[in-house]
């Protein structure tokens, strides 16, 4: 089983999404369900880190990103095979150009 590591960027982005849904849209229950769904899907990656599509974009260590889609959002992560770690890097709204 792989160890999941969340980047600071991911933590900030998921918090912004939660705040927007719960406070701006005044839908706290929907925000809670969405966050649970995101983290539930990330749990799957512990066992099957390569189950989601590679997108061609690479991090500074030349690890390829994988793309996990949850509702209207895309979670990007990289896999460190040698150390059996998965780095959850970002979460973007799917219409945003995340390949830049």
N, C-alpha and C positions, 0 to 999 in steps of 0.2 A: 504494500500500500504506500502511495506517495504522500509526502507531507505538503500541505497547502500553506502558502505564504502569501499574504495580502500586502500589496504595495501601499504606501501612503497615498499615492494618487487614486488608487481604487477606493480606499477608505473615504477620501474626500468626495469623490464622485458619487458613490452610493449614498452618502449622507445628504448631498445636494438633491439627489433624486427623491429621497425619502422626504426631505423638508418640502420640496416643491409639491409632491402629491398630498402630503398630510396637511400642510399649512396653506399653501396657495390655493389648492383645489379643495381643501377642507374634506379630504377623504382619508382619514387616518386608518380605517380598517383596510382599505384597498392598498395603502402604502405598506401596512404590516404584512398583508398577504403577498404582495410583490417581493418584498425583501426576503420573506421566508422561501419563496419560490426560487429566487436567485441563489441563495445559500444552499438550498436543497440540490439544485442542479450542479453547483460547484462541488458538492459532496461526491457526486458521481465521478468526477474527474480524479478523485483520490484512487479509485480502483482502475479506471480506464482513461488515463490521461490523454491518449491519442484518439479518443472517440469522436472528437469534433474536428471539422475541416481546418487545414492549414490555409493561411491567407497570403503567404508570400512575404509579408512584412517581417523584418527581423529586428531584434533588440540589439543593444550595443555589443553583446557577446555572440552575436550571429545565431541566436536561437530563433527559430521560426515561431510566429504567433499562431495560435489556434483561435477559432471564433465559436463562441457558445451564444446562441440566440435565446433570449428569454423575453417573451412578449415583444415589445417594441425596442428592446435594448440588446446591445451586443457586448458580451464580456470577452476581453482579450486576455490570453494567458500564454505563457511559455512553459516548456517542459525541460527540466534538467535531469536527463536519464541517469547520468553518472551518480548523482547524489539523491536520486528519487525524490525530487521536489517539483512542485508546480507553483509558478509565480503568477498570481492573479493580478494583472497589471492595470486594466482599465475597464470601465463600463461606459458605453456611449449610446445615445439615442440613435436608432438604426438609420435615420436619414442623414445623419452627420457623416462627413467624409473622414472616417477614422483611419484611412490608409496613408494619410499625409505624414 
